[in-house]
Amino acid sequence: MSSLSLAAGPDICESKQRNPFRNSNLCAVDLLGVISSISCSSIRFTAIRKEFAGDSFVVAGRFGLCAKPGVRFKNYKVYGLDGIDRSVSTIDSVKKTEAVQIGDSVTSEANMTLNNPVPKVLELQGKNAGRKSGRNIWSRLQRMQKASQHRVSRIVSGRNCSSFEDKISDGDLEAVISGIHPDSSVDHCNWVLKVLEKRSEEKTVEFFEWMNCHGKLKENTDAYCLALRALARKEDWSRAMMLLQEMTSDECELNAQAFNSLIYVCAKRGLVGWGTKWFHMMLEQGIRPNVATIGMLMGLFQKKCSLSQAEFAFGRMRSLKLKCTTAYSAMIIIYTRLGLYNKSEEVISVMDKDEVLPDLENWLVRLNAYSQQGKIEEAETVLKSMLKAGISPNIVAYNTLITGYGKVANMKAAKHLFQALESVGLDPDETTYRSMIEGFGRTDNYKEALWYYDKLKNSGFQPNSSNFYTLINLQARHGDEKGAVQTLEDMRRAGCQYSSVVSSLIQAYERIGMVEKVPHILEASFYENILLDPTSCSILVMAYVKCSLLDDALRVLQDKSWEDCDFEENLYHLLICSCKEAGHFENAVKVYMQMPNSEIHQNLHITCSMIDIYSAMGRFTDAENLYLKLKGSGVTFDMVAYSIVVRMYIRAGSLENACVVLEMMEKEKDIVPDIYLFRDMLRTYQKCGMTQKLANVYYWILKSGIAWDEAMYNCVINCCGHALPVDELSRLYEEMMQNVHAANTITFNVMLDVYGKSGLLKKARKVFWMARKQGLADVISYNTMIAAHGKSKDIKSMESVIQKMQSAGFPVSLEAYNSLLDAYGKDNRLEEFNDVLQKMKELKCVSDHYTYNIMINIYGRKGWIEEVSRVFAELKEHGLEPDLYSYNTLIKAYGIAGMVEEAVNVVQEMRRKGIKPDRITYTNLITTLQRNENFLEAVKWSLWMRQMERQVEFCPSLT
């Protein structure tokens, strides 16, 4: 008997399109052999599942079955992989029935799985079978094969069913992957890659690598594009960059499609930087972008309002003669959004010049560009051109024009256009009503705005936040408190948060200066709900305090229904600070006194704010009590707290206590003062004459690394002028000038004094010149410069400065005359000395201690005791008491005149008057005694001076 064979090999799944197949609708039958003979016929099946139900034997999947000739098969069913009945007609050609047994190809239960989703070879062999029986079996198997091939071709062909990749189940997807082997075709692999790309980026990249290893990527641009898309979604840009380089090595064409895969993801996710980078790389590679490329990029740049990138892409599009309507629309939108209306109009002109036909979107953005800038005539022309071009009337276009009318307050035209909507077959939508409300709101037409507002609600639309805000402002201006209550209720029903509702209401009534109406309106609506919301309460009380409605603010704080200690403390602190900034110190005290547990719980920041407020009010006792209470509570002070306390004591004039606080702060290693506290420290130590502390603070400032500003330079120079070496001070001054910081008058005077006393006249003259040039030289500047020249006995320069002083409009001061007297006297130019004294008398310039001391010193040097006595008497006649310098000078004069006893009497007089002698006093007295050969007394006074220096209380007898 001739044998028949039927082959259904692995490639059956690739009929025509060579696409893989594996689906639950496909009955996998593997006929390994059918032998028909007189002695034996067998059909072998490999079973995955078997069930016994009465006399029925059910097999599914691949199955094997053996039968002898004449065996009749009945009650057998063939199932597909999903268990659905796929039975074919029962075989009736076998004449004899014998036992049915499972063939030797049946595997164990553990191995009954499908390892390959593609069916294996089907073979049909027949030996010694009858012609009729053979033809019957052959025809049936042939029909089975054709049915299977038809299903595979219909289901797996991507071209016949484009949605199959989306509908395939995860289980079938795994089966498809497991059926791929190195001999699978490129189309087959691409189809799997396409399915994976829609499911999982990780599996896509893994399968792509598998294709690469098995040589499936050569000239396979589609596979690279799919992999690039998956990498882009992962934002694995470095790998995507490498993949682009690999494409050229695999002889793939690097085209716009590859870059579009990357740019597409960037456009979707708003990644302007990477989208721009891929575009530039595309151009560098000499690849011509297509319309899709430009469209995606311009959409991205429009979304992020990236002007420079959009202009570059738009310019490149025009240079390549591409016509992308979306690009023109995007440029118009960007320029309009940025207020560059002239640029928007230029793009419209360019579009007409490039002969690009507008689409609906482009007509709308043109209309919007003109409407936004109030060019209504041009906007109307655009609308007419749009309708003339065959674009059907669009409600968005009419809404845009209505908005334009509202911007120019032409609500008569807007109303006419609104009424004309019905004639063009359009119904107003929510945007139409909203635009009408906003337009009438601009023109302050409350009646019309309210009518369209009610019409909006009656049409089933919801007002937006702008409508609510417009209406509440109109109701505030027109005094419709009842309407305001209704609008607040509408806002609440629309789901607006209470904080937003309260803010809108307060802003509306703040604008007309009638916030006092807000409590009444809120009490008539949902005041109780506001008391439940901390944010709403805080907005409300802050507005009340700002408008001096303190009682209403305190009532809200008292009636609140929420509990949040931290939020409440922060709110009270904010209220106190608001009162402080407004200068309402009494209100701040009232708020502080209402704070819960304000006498027990000490909040560092609130207490420090109150210390500062009490200090500003001059209530230093209350401020100090708060400080002591805070200090006793054990709260750790921060830098701000120390700064406020120090400033409190400075204002109170208690510099000693300020120094004590600063000493405490300096012991805190973690606290570094800010620039303001450093300046307070410098001023405090300067007033206390603590030069060493000043030097320490200066070097602390340098070590802290804070940025120096103009005020800091001036403060340091003013305060540390006599605490720092002259070289360091000079360096600091030069640095200040190099950094182009302006020195003030005090800074110039300090530098003049330091340079003058150090004998650096050249630098002093430079500083003096700069001060005069900037118009900052005052009387002290001239006096200091005169004294500096006098110290160096440069009388000519002194006289020159005095002339400049008079030319600048300043009268010659007493200090200038004193400097002249001292210089003339020490230079023995007594004639000029007396001329100055005479001129002072003529000008009725009253002498001071310094004047008399100079005269006593000059006359004493000459030994003119009578003149010294006269000056001393004149000093007392003018109501002035001799000072330490006067007595020291007098002792020196008596010594020169040999009047020892009178010199000793001066020391006694000093003690009686409570003036403590200094080292110069004793030195002058000892010199007097030695000059008059009173050596024993000189030794006694010398020992006394040394003991005084050692603070030993011992006084020698006076002779």
Stockholm file with secondary structure:
# STOCKHOLM 1.0

chainA/1-959         MSSLSLAAGPDICESKQRNPFRNSNLCAVDLLGVISSISCSSIRFTAIRKEFAGDSFVVAGRFGLCAKPGVRFKNYKVYGLDGIDRSVSTIDSVKKTEAVQIGDSVTSEANMTLNNPVPKVLELQGKNAGRKSGRNIWSRLQRMQKASQHRVSRIVSGRNCSSFEDKISDGDLEAVISGIHPDSSVDHCNWVLKVLEKRSEEKTVEFFEWMNCHGKLKENTDAYCLALRALARKEDWSRAMMLLQEMTSDECELNAQAFNSLIYVCAKRGLVGWGTKWFHMMLEQGIRPNVATIGMLMGLFQKKCSLSQAEFAFGRMRSLKLKCTTAYSAMIIIYTRLGLYNKSEEVISVMDKDEVLPDLENWLVRLNAYSQQGKIEEAETVLKSMLKAGISPNIVAYNTLITGYGKVANMKAAKHLFQALESVGLDPDETTYRSMIEGFGRTDNYKEALWYYDKLKNSGFQPNSSNFYTLINLQARHGDEKGAVQTLEDMRRAGCQYSSVVSSLIQAYERIGMVEKVPHILEASFYENILLDPTSCSILVMAYVKCSLLDDALRVLQDKSWEDCDFEENLYHLLICSCKEAGHFENAVKVYMQMPNSEIHQNLHITCSMIDIYSAMGRFTDAENLYLKLKGSGVTFDMVAYSIVVRMYIRAGSLENACVVLEMMEKEKDIVPDIYLFRDMLRTYQKCGMTQKLANVYYWILKSGIAWDEAMYNCVINCCGHALPVDELSRLYEEMMQNVHAANTITFNVMLDVYGKSGLLKKARKVFWMARKQGLADVISYNTMIAAHGKSKDIKSMESVIQKMQSAGFPVSLEAYNSLLDAYGKDNRLEEFNDVLQKMKELKCVSDHYTYNIMINIYGRKGWIEEVSRVFAELKEHGLEPDLYSYNTLIKAYGIAGMVEEAVNVVQEMRRKGIKPDRITYTNLITTLQRNENFLEAVKWSLWMRQMERQVEFCPSLT
#=GR chainA/1-959 SS CCCCCCCCCGGGGGTTTCCCCCCTTSCCCCCCCEECCSSCEEECCCCSEEEEETTEEEEESSCCEEECTTCCCCSEEEECTTSCBCCCCCCCCCCCCCCCBCCTTCCCGGGCSCSCSSCCCCCCCCSSCCHHHHHHHHHHHHHHHHHHHHHHHHHHCTTTCTTHHHHCCHHHHHHHHHTCCTTSCHHHHHHHHHHHHTTCHHHHHHHHHHHHHTTCCTTCHHHHHHHHHHHHHHTCHHHHHHHHHHHHHTTCCCCHHHHHHHHHHHHHHTCHHHHHHHHHHHHHTTCCCCHHHHHHHHHHHHHHTCHHHHHHHHHHHHHTTCCCHHHHHHHHHHHHHTTCHHHHHHHHHHHHHTTCCCCHHHHHHHHHHHHHTTCHHHHHHHHHHHHHTTCCCCHHHHHHHHHHHHHTTCHHHHHHHHHTTGGGTCCCCHHHHHHHHHHHHHTTCHHHHHHHHHHHHHTTCCCCHHHHHHHHHHHHHTTCHHHHHHHHHHHHHTTCCHHHHHHHHHHHHHHTTCGGGHHHHHHTTTHHHHTTCHHHHHHHHHHHHHTTCHHHHHHHHHHCCCCCHHHHHHHHHHHHHHHHHTTCHHHHHHHHHHSTTTTTSCCHHHHHHHHHHHHHHTCHHHHHHHHHHHHHTTCCCCHHHHHHHHHHHHHHTCHHHHHHHHHHHHHCTTCCCCHHHHHHHHHHHHHTTCHHHHHHHHHHHHHHTCCCCHHHHHHHHHHHTTTSCHHHHHHHHHHHHHTTCCCCHHHHHHHHHHHHHTTCHHHHHHHHHHHHHTTCCCHHHHHHHHHHHHHTTCHHHHHHHHHHHHHTTCCCCHHHHHHHHHHHHHTTCHHHHHHHHHHHHHTTCCCCHHHHHHHHHHHHHHTCHHHHHHHHHHHHHTTCCCCHHHHHHHHHHHHHHTCHHHHHHHHHHHHHTTCCCCHHHHHHHHHHHHHTTCHHHHHHHHHHHHHHHTTCCCCCCCC
#=GC SS_cons         CCCCCCCCCGGGGGTTTCCCCCCTTSCCCCCCCEECCSSCEEECCCCSEEEEETTEEEEESSCCEEECTTCCCCSEEEECTTSCBCCCCCCCCCCCCCCCBCCTTCCCGGGCSCSCSSCCCCCCCCSSCCHHHHHHHHHHHHHHHHHHHHHHHHHHCTTTCTTHHHHCCHHHHHHHHHTCCTTSCHHHHHHHHHHHHTTCHHHHHHHHHHHHHTTCCTTCHHHHHHHHHHHHHHTCHHHHHHHHHHHHHTTCCCCHHHHHHHHHHHHHHTCHHHHHHHHHHHHHTTCCCCHHHHHHHHHHHHHHTCHHHHHHHHHHHHHTTCCCHHHHHHHHHHHHHTTCHHHHHHHHHHHHHTTCCCCHHHHHHHHHHHHHTTCHHHHHHHHHHHHHTTCCCCHHHHHHHHHHHHHTTCHHHHHHHHHTTGGGTCCCCHHHHHHHHHHHHHTTCHHHHHHHHHHHHHTTCCCCHHHHHHHHHHHHHTTCHHHHHHHHHHHHHTTCCHHHHHHHHHHHHHHTTCGGGHHHHHHTTTHHHHTTCHHHHHHHHHHHHHTTCHHHHHHHHHHCCCCCHHHHHHHHHHHHHHHHHTTCHHHHHHHHHHSTTTTTSCCHHHHHHHHHHHHHHTCHHHHHHHHHHHHHTTCCCCHHHHHHHHHHHHHHTCHHHHHHHHHHHHHCTTCCCCHHHHHHHHHHHHHTTCHHHHHHHHHHHHHHTCCCCHHHHHHHHHHHTTTSCHHHHHHHHHHHHHTTCCCCHHHHHHHHHHHHHTTCHHHHHHHHHHHHHTTCCCHHHHHHHHHHHHHTTCHHHHHHHHHHHHHTTCCCCHHHHHHHHHHHHHTTCHHHHHHHHHHHHHTTCCCCHHHHHHHHHHHHHHTCHHHHHHHHHHHHHTTCCCCHHHHHHHHHHHHHHTCHHHHHHHHHHHHHTTCCCCHHHHHHHHHHHHHTTCHHHHHHHHHHHHHHHTTCCCCCCCC
//
